[in-house]
Amino acid sequence: MRVYVLQHVPFEELGNIQPWLAQHNAEVHYCRLYANEPLPDVNETDLLVVLGGPMSVNDESHYPWLVAEKAFLAQAIAAEKPIVGICLGAQLIASCQGARIYSNYAKEIGWFDITAVAAPGDVLSLPASMHVFHWHGETFELPAKAVLLASRVACNNQIFQLGQRVIGLQCHLETTAENARSMVLHCADELTGGSFIQDADTILSASEAQYQQLSQLMTLVLDYVTRP
């Protein structure tokens, strides 16, 4: 399995996706867009993991590589390649399909529940309630053919499915304790208070059971998009 990881900043990494890739003997390649590394050939990819980042998908003037990345993702979706997009990655998937990305009415940072949404057809089945990690200030419209799988009052579109091989995660299911520490270290200026913003101590006090649940959910997602 040839896996390409689209990375937007050095401090947002694979987290609990890494052991899943190792278990599947994956050949992992990074495309560090922040370092202007070239995008891969779509035909050479068996799985794309599109990580998060603090920038907006609308910041094309500051990050010109966003233009090429969106075009690449549209091509990969059309080719029915397995794709998992996380936070910014999910928004990039939505954007490349013509959906609008915009500031949410409130930032959402910390550990909060999301709820599965009953969805028709052959879609990923999720637990009824999930306690997951968030770090975002923007949200998005669902792409025209996407199916909503999970939601939350503070930010409705949390997990969506596009076709049979693409899952967008507004929340951070990849998070490990190390990931959380890295986010707090590099983005501490965003912990400014708010109805849906937890402080650093609360974020970092998550139990091993919480991280284990995230790992189980991410495994569910990865198994689904790569199924035969």
C-alpha contacts under 8 A as a table, 3 or more apart, distances in Angstrom:
res1	aa1	res2	aa2	distance
1	M	24	H	7.57
1	M	25	N	7.15
1	M	26	A	4.86
1	M	27	E	5.97
1	M	46	D	5.78
1	M	47	L	7.49
2	R	26	A	5.96
2	R	27	E	4.83
2	R	28	V	6.14
2	R	29	H	7.61
2	R	44	E	7.12
2	R	45	T	5.54
2	R	46	D	5.14
2	R	47	L	6.59
3	V	26	A	6.48
3	V	27	E	5.98
3	V	28	V	4.83
3	V	29	H	6.12
3	V	45	T	6.05
3	V	46	D	5.86
3	V	47	L	4.80
3	V	48	L	5.86
3	V	49	V	7.47
4	Y	28	V	6.00
4	Y	29	H	4.84
4	Y	30	Y	5.69
4	Y	31	C	6.90
4	Y	40	P	7.61
4	Y	45	T	6.52
4	Y	47	L	6.44
4	Y	48	L	5.06
4	Y	49	V	6.37
5	V	28	V	7.38
5	V	29	H	6.19
5	V	30	Y	4.76
5	V	31	C	5.92
5	V	48	L	5.96
5	V	49	V	4.81
5	V	50	V	6.00
5	V	51	L	7.27
6	L	30	Y	6.24
6	L	31	C	4.96
6	L	32	R	6.28
6	L	33	L	6.87
6	L	48	L	7.42
6	L	49	V	6.21
6	L	50	V	4.81
6	L	51	L	6.07
7	Q	10	P	7.19
7	Q	12	E	7.36
7	Q	13	E	7.45
7	Q	30	Y	7.02
7	Q	31	C	6.10
7	Q	32	R	4.94
7	Q	33	L	6.02
7	Q	34	Y	7.42
7	Q	50	V	6.69
7	Q	51	L	5.50
7	Q	52	G	7.35
8	H	12	E	7.55
8	H	32	R	6.33
8	H	33	L	5.50
8	H	34	Y	5.39
8	H	51	L	6.86
8	H	52	G	6.64
8	H	53	G	5.54
9	V	12	E	5.94
9	V	32	R	7.66
9	V	33	L	7.93
9	V	34	Y	6.07
9	V	52	G	7.94
9	V	53	G	5.96
10	P	13	E	7.05
11	F	179	N	7.86
11	F	182	S	6.20
11	F	183	M	7.06
11	F	186	H	7.52
12	E	51	L	6.87
12	E	52	G	6.31
12	E	53	G	6.68
12	E	179	N	7.03
12	E	182	S	7.70
12	E	183	M	7.37
13	E	51	L	7.09
13	E	179	N	7.09
14	L	17	I	5.27
14	L	18	Q	5.73
14	L	51	L	7.52
14	L	174	E	6.42
15	G	18	Q	5.97
15	G	174	E	5.22
15	G	175	T	5.54
15	G	176	T	5.53
15	G	178	E	7.75
15	G	179	N	6.28
16	N	19	P	6.09
16	N	20	W	7.18
16	N	174	E	5.18
16	N	175	T	6.47
16	N	176	T	6.20
16	N	215	S	5.75
16	N	218	M	7.64
17	I	20	W	5.26
17	I	21	L	6.31
17	I	174	E	6.09
17	I	215	S	7.75
17	I	218	M	7.15
17	I	219	T	7.68
18	Q	21	L	5.19
18	Q	22	A	6.32
19	P	22	A	4.94
19	P	23	Q	6.12
20	W	23	Q	5.12
20	W	24	H	6.38
20	W	219	T	6.99
21	L	24	H	5.15
21	L	25	N	6.26
21	L	26	A	5.23
21	L	28	V	7.85
22	A	25	N	5.05
22	A	26	A	6.08
23	Q	26	A	7.74
31	C	37	E	5.71
31	C	38	P	6.61
31	C	39	L	6.18
31	C	40	P	7.57
32	R	35	A	5.44
32	R	36	N	6.58
32	R	37	E	5.42
33	L	36	N	4.81
33	L	37	E	5.45
33	L	38	P	7.43
33	L	39	L	7.99
33	L	65	W	6.74
34	Y	37	E	7.61
36	N	65	W	7.27
39	L	69	E	7.45
39	L	72	F	7.63
40	P	44	E	7.22
40	P	45	T	7.69
41	D	44	E	5.43
41	D	45	T	7.13
42	V	45	T	5.54
42	V	72	F	7.61
42	V	75	Q	7.36
42	V	76	A	5.91
42	V	79	A	8.00
45	T	48	L	6.80
45	T	81	K	7.40
46	D	81	K	6.59
46	D	82	P	6.67
47	L	81	K	6.55
47	L	82	P	4.94
47	L	83	I	5.81
47	L	226	T	7.37
48	L	81	K	7.58
48	L	82	P	6.30
48	L	83	I	4.68
48	L	84	V	6.35
49	V	83	I	5.95
49	V	84	V	5.01
49	V	85	G	6.01
49	V	86	I	7.87
50	V	83	I	7.50
50	V	84	V	6.18
50	V	85	G	4.56
50	V	86	I	6.09
50	V	88	L	7.92
50	V	89	G	4.73
50	V	90	A	7.66
51	L	85	G	6.23
51	L	86	I	5.17
51	L	87	C	7.14
51	L	88	L	6.75
51	L	89	G	5.31
52	G	85	G	7.90
52	G	86	I	5.49
52	G	87	C	5.11
52	G	88	L	4.45
52	G	89	G	5.51
53	G	87	C	7.63
53	G	88	L	5.77
54	P	88	L	7.69
55	M	59	D	6.80
55	M	88	L	7.74
56	S	59	D	5.32
56	S	88	L	7.26
56	S	138	E	7.76
57	V	60	E	6.99
57	V	66	L	6.83
57	V	88	L	7.11
57	V	91	Q	6.92
57	V	92	L	6.17
57	V	95	S	7.45
57	V	101	I	7.36
58	N	101	I	7.51
59	D	62	H	5.52
59	D	63	Y	6.03
59	D	66	L	7.76
60	E	63	Y	4.88
60	E	64	P	4.93
60	E	65	W	7.34
60	E	66	L	5.74
60	E	67	V	6.50
61	S	64	P	5.78
63	Y	66	L	5.91
64	P	67	V	5.93
64	P	68	A	7.67
65	W	68	A	5.35
65	W	69	E	6.14
66	L	69	E	4.96
66	L	70	K	6.08
67	V	70	K	5.40
67	V	71	A	6.45
68	A	71	A	5.14
68	A	72	F	6.08
69	E	72	F	4.99
69	E	73	L	6.14
70	K	73	L	5.12
70	K	74	A	6.20
70	K	92	L	6.30
70	K	93	I	7.34
70	K	95	S	7.32
70	K	96	C	5.08
71	A	74	A	5.15
71	A	75	Q	6.30
71	A	96	C	6.70
72	F	75	Q	5.09
72	F	76	A	6.21
73	L	76	A	4.92
73	L	77	I	6.05
73	L	92	L	7.90
73	L	93	I	6.65
73	L	96	C	6.81
74	A	77	I	5.16
74	A	78	A	6.18
74	A	93	I	7.54
74	A	96	C	5.62
74	A	97	Q	6.79
75	Q	78	A	5.13
75	Q	79	A	6.23
76	A	79	A	4.99
76	A	80	E	6.32
76	A	81	K	5.51
77	I	80	E	4.99
77	I	81	K	5.91
77	I	82	P	7.99
77	I	83	I	7.79
77	I	166	V	7.41
78	A	81	K	7.75
80	E	163	G	7.90
80	E	164	Q	7.84
80	E	165	R	6.38
81	K	165	R	6.37
81	K	166	V	7.64
82	P	165	R	4.53
82	P	166	V	5.68
82	P	225	V	5.34
82	P	226	T	6.12
83	I	165	R	6.29
83	I	166	V	4.74
83	I	167	I	6.39
83	I	225	V	7.01
84	V	89	G	7.73
84	V	90	A	7.65
84	V	166	V	6.01
84	V	167	I	5.07
84	V	168	G	5.96
84	V	169	L	7.51
84	V	221	V	7.88
84	V	222	L	7.50
84	V	225	V	7.78
85	G	88	L	7.36
85	G	89	G	4.04
85	G	90	A	4.30
85	G	91	Q	7.78
85	G	92	L	7.79
85	G	93	I	6.97
85	G	166	V	7.97
85	G	167	I	6.44
85	G	168	G	4.78
85	G	169	L	5.94
86	I	89	G	4.54
86	I	90	A	5.11
86	I	168	G	6.23
86	I	169	L	4.80
86	I	170	Q	5.95
86	I	171	C	6.86
86	I	172	H	6.27
86	I	173	L	7.88
87	C	90	A	5.15
87	C	91	Q	6.36
87	C	135	W	7.93
87	C	136	H	7.14
87	C	168	G	7.70
87	C	169	L	5.80
87	C	170	Q	4.20
87	C	171	C	5.92
87	C	172	H	6.62
88	L	91	Q	4.97
88	L	92	L	6.08
88	L	170	Q	7.52
89	G	92	L	5.06
89	G	93	I	6.37
89	G	168	G	7.27
89	G	169	L	7.83
90	A	93	I	5.12
90	A	94	A	6.33
90	A	167	I	7.73
90	A	168	G	4.32
90	A	169	L	5.55
90	A	170	Q	6.02
91	Q	94	A	5.00
91	Q	95	S	5.97
91	Q	101	I	6.77
91	Q	139	T	7.37
91	Q	140	F	6.48
91	Q	168	G	7.69
91	Q	170	Q	7.54
92	L	95	S	4.94
92	L	96	C	6.03
93	I	96	C	5.37
93	I	97	Q	6.54
93	I	168	G	7.18
94	A	97	Q	5.30
94	A	98	G	6.68
94	A	99	A	5.26
94	A	100	R	7.54
94	A	101	I	7.79
94	A	140	F	7.10
94	A	141	E	7.33
94	A	142	L	6.51
94	A	143	P	5.46
95	S	98	G	5.15
95	S	99	A	4.89
95	S	100	R	6.24
95	S	101	I	6.67
95	S	143	P	7.88
96	C	99	A	7.30
97	Q	143	P	5.90
97	Q	144	A	7.77
98	G	143	P	6.73
99	A	140	F	6.85
99	A	141	E	5.39
99	A	142	L	6.28
99	A	143	P	5.19
99	A	144	A	7.60
100	R	140	F	5.63
100	R	141	E	5.43
101	I	138	E	6.94
101	I	139	T	5.81
101	I	140	F	4.19
101	I	141	E	6.52
102	Y	138	E	5.47
102	Y	139	T	5.64
102	Y	140	F	6.01
103	S	106	A	7.95
103	S	137	G	6.06
103	S	138	E	4.14
103	S	139	T	6.04
104	N	107	K	6.61
104	N	137	G	5.77
104	N	138	E	4.74
104	N	139	T	5.33
104	N	155	C	7.12
106	A	137	G	6.57
106	A	154	A	7.27
106	A	194	G	7.78
106	A	195	S	7.84
106	A	196	F	7.18
107	K	135	W	7.70
107	K	136	H	5.90
107	K	137	G	4.21
107	K	138	E	7.36
107	K	194	G	7.67
107	K	196	F	6.44
107	K	197	I	6.77
108	E	134	H	6.07
108	E	135	W	5.77
108	E	136	H	5.58
108	E	137	G	6.29
108	E	154	A	7.43
108	E	155	C	7.89
108	E	196	F	4.91
108	E	197	I	5.62
109	I	133	F	7.51
109	I	134	H	4.97
109	I	135	W	4.27
109	I	136	H	6.39
109	I	191	L	7.74
109	I	196	F	6.22
109	I	197	I	4.65
109	I	198	Q	6.12
110	G	133	F	5.54
110	G	134	H	5.23
110	G	135	W	6.52
110	G	196	F	7.48
110	G	197	I	6.14
110	G	198	Q	5.28
110	G	199	D	7.91
110	G	202	T	7.82
110	G	203	I	5.56
111	W	131	H	6.54
111	W	132	V	5.49
111	W	133	F	4.60
111	W	134	H	6.29
111	W	198	Q	7.79
111	W	203	I	6.80
112	F	131	H	5.51
112	F	132	V	5.73
112	F	133	F	6.55
112	F	134	H	7.32
113	D	129	S	6.61
113	D	130	M	5.36
113	D	131	H	4.23
113	D	132	V	6.06
113	D	152	R	7.23
114	I	129	S	5.89
114	I	130	M	5.33
114	I	131	H	6.42
114	I	132	V	7.14
114	I	150	A	6.37
114	I	151	S	5.56
114	I	152	R	5.02
114	I	158	Q	7.44
115	T	127	P	7.99
115	T	128	A	5.74
115	T	129	S	4.64
115	T	130	M	6.39
115	T	150	A	5.28
115	T	151	S	5.40
115	T	152	R	6.28
116	A	126	L	6.15
116	A	127	P	6.48
116	A	128	A	4.95
116	A	129	S	6.20
116	A	130	M	7.99
116	A	149	L	5.72
116	A	150	A	4.17
116	A	151	S	6.51
117	V	128	A	7.96
117	V	148	L	6.72
117	V	149	L	4.97
117	V	150	A	5.03
117	V	151	S	6.80
118	A	149	L	6.99
119	A	123	V	7.24
119	A	147	V	6.83
119	A	148	L	6.94
119	A	149	L	6.45
120	P	123	V	7.36
122	D	164	Q	7.89
123	V	161	Q	7.22
123	V	164	Q	7.34
124	L	149	L	7.63
124	L	161	Q	7.69
124	L	221	V	7.51
124	L	224	Y	6.81
126	L	149	L	7.65
127	P	130	M	6.59
131	H	210	Q	7.32
131	H	213	Q	7.99
132	V	171	C	6.88
132	V	172	H	7.07
132	V	173	L	6.65
132	V	210	Q	7.67
132	V	214	L	6.58
133	F	171	C	6.02
133	F	172	H	5.35
133	F	173	L	6.72
133	F	175	T	7.15
134	H	170	Q	7.66
134	H	171	C	4.88
134	H	172	H	5.66
135	W	171	C	7.17
135	W	172	H	7.40
136	H	139	T	7.91
136	H	170	Q	7.88
139	T	155	C	7.04
139	T	157	N	7.30
139	T	170	Q	7.90
140	F	157	N	7.21
141	E	157	N	7.69
142	L	145	K	7.99
142	L	146	A	6.12
142	L	147	V	7.79
142	L	148	L	7.63
142	L	157	N	7.30
142	L	160	F	7.78
143	P	146	A	5.25
143	P	162	L	7.95
145	K	162	L	6.44
145	K	163	G	7.52
146	A	160	F	6.38
146	A	161	Q	5.51
146	A	162	L	4.51
146	A	163	G	7.10
147	V	160	F	5.48
147	V	161	Q	5.20
147	V	162	L	6.47
148	L	151	S	7.61
148	L	157	N	6.79
148	L	158	Q	7.83
148	L	159	I	6.21
148	L	160	F	4.43
148	L	161	Q	6.55
149	L	158	Q	7.61
149	L	159	I	5.29
149	L	160	F	5.14
149	L	161	Q	6.95
150	A	156	N	7.93
150	A	157	N	6.86
150	A	158	Q	5.39
150	A	159	I	4.96
150	A	160	F	7.03
151	S	155	C	6.94
151	S	156	N	4.65
151	S	157	N	5.29
151	S	158	Q	4.91
151	S	159	I	6.91
152	R	155	C	5.34
152	R	156	N	4.92
152	R	157	N	7.31
152	R	158	Q	6.87
153	V	156	N	5.79
154	A	196	F	7.68
155	C	158	Q	6.88
157	N	160	F	7.18
157	N	170	Q	7.14
158	Q	168	G	7.98
158	Q	169	L	5.98
158	Q	170	Q	4.79
158	Q	171	C	6.17
159	I	167	I	7.13
159	I	168	G	5.56
159	I	169	L	4.66
159	I	170	Q	6.10
159	I	171	C	7.54
160	F	167	I	5.77
160	F	168	G	5.19
160	F	169	L	6.81
161	Q	164	Q	7.33
161	Q	165	R	7.80
161	Q	166	V	5.71
161	Q	167	I	4.60
161	Q	168	G	6.34
162	L	165	R	6.97
162	L	166	V	5.10
162	L	167	I	6.37
162	L	168	G	7.99
163	G	166	V	6.28
164	Q	225	V	7.08
165	R	224	Y	7.72
165	R	225	V	4.66
165	R	226	T	7.28
166	V	225	V	6.49
167	I	221	V	7.39
167	I	225	V	7.41
169	L	172	H	6.88
169	L	173	L	7.59
172	H	175	T	5.84
173	L	214	L	5.07
173	L	215	S	6.92
173	L	217	L	6.81
173	L	218	M	5.69
174	E	214	L	6.69
174	E	215	S	6.75
174	E	218	M	6.41
175	T	178	E	7.80
175	T	179	N	5.42
175	T	180	A	6.39
175	T	211	Y	7.03
175	T	214	L	6.99
175	T	215	S	7.92
176	T	179	N	5.01
176	T	180	A	6.28
176	T	211	Y	5.95
177	A	180	A	5.15
177	A	181	R	6.27
177	A	204	L	7.31
177	A	206	A	7.99
177	A	211	Y	7.24
178	E	181	R	5.15
178	E	182	S	6.19
179	N	182	S	5.10
179	N	183	M	6.22
180	A	183	M	5.14
180	A	184	V	6.22
180	A	203	I	7.44
180	A	204	L	6.75
181	R	184	V	5.18
181	R	185	L	6.08
181	R	204	L	6.82
182	S	185	L	5.05
182	S	186	H	6.17
183	M	186	H	5.34
183	M	187	C	5.64
183	M	188	A	7.54
184	V	187	C	5.36
184	V	188	A	5.04
184	V	200	A	6.50
185	L	188	A	5.77
187	C	190	E	5.83
187	C	191	L	7.72
188	A	191	L	5.50
188	A	200	A	7.80
189	D	192	T	6.74
191	L	197	I	6.45
191	L	198	Q	7.06
191	L	199	D	6.13
191	L	200	A	7.35
192	T	197	I	7.47
193	G	196	F	7.96
193	G	197	I	5.60
193	G	198	Q	7.08
193	G	199	D	7.42
194	G	197	I	5.11
194	G	198	Q	7.84
198	Q	202	T	6.14
198	Q	203	I	6.37
199	D	202	T	5.44
199	D	203	I	6.30
200	A	203	I	5.09
200	A	204	L	6.07
201	D	204	L	5.23
201	D	205	S	6.01
202	T	205	S	5.21
202	T	206	A	7.22
203	I	206	A	6.24
206	A	210	Q	6.29
206	A	211	Y	7.49
207	S	210	Q	5.28
207	S	211	Y	6.76
208	E	211	Y	5.19
208	E	212	Q	6.08
209	A	212	Q	4.91
209	A	213	Q	6.19
210	Q	213	Q	5.20
210	Q	214	L	6.50
211	Y	214	L	5.09
211	Y	215	S	6.30
212	Q	215	S	5.02
212	Q	216	Q	6.24
213	Q	216	Q	5.07
213	Q	217	L	6.21
214	L	217	L	5.11
214	L	218	M	6.12
215	S	218	M	5.11
215	S	219	T	6.10
216	Q	219	T	5.09
216	Q	220	L	6.26
217	L	220	L	5.00
217	L	221	V	6.38
218	M	221	V	5.03
218	M	222	L	6.14
219	T	222	L	5.12
219	T	223	D	5.89
220	L	223	D	5.30
220	L	224	Y	6.13
221	V	224	Y	5.14
221	V	225	V	6.39
222	L	225	V	5.46
222	L	226	T	6.19
223	D	226	T	5.42
223	D	227	R	5.81
224	Y	227	R	5.29
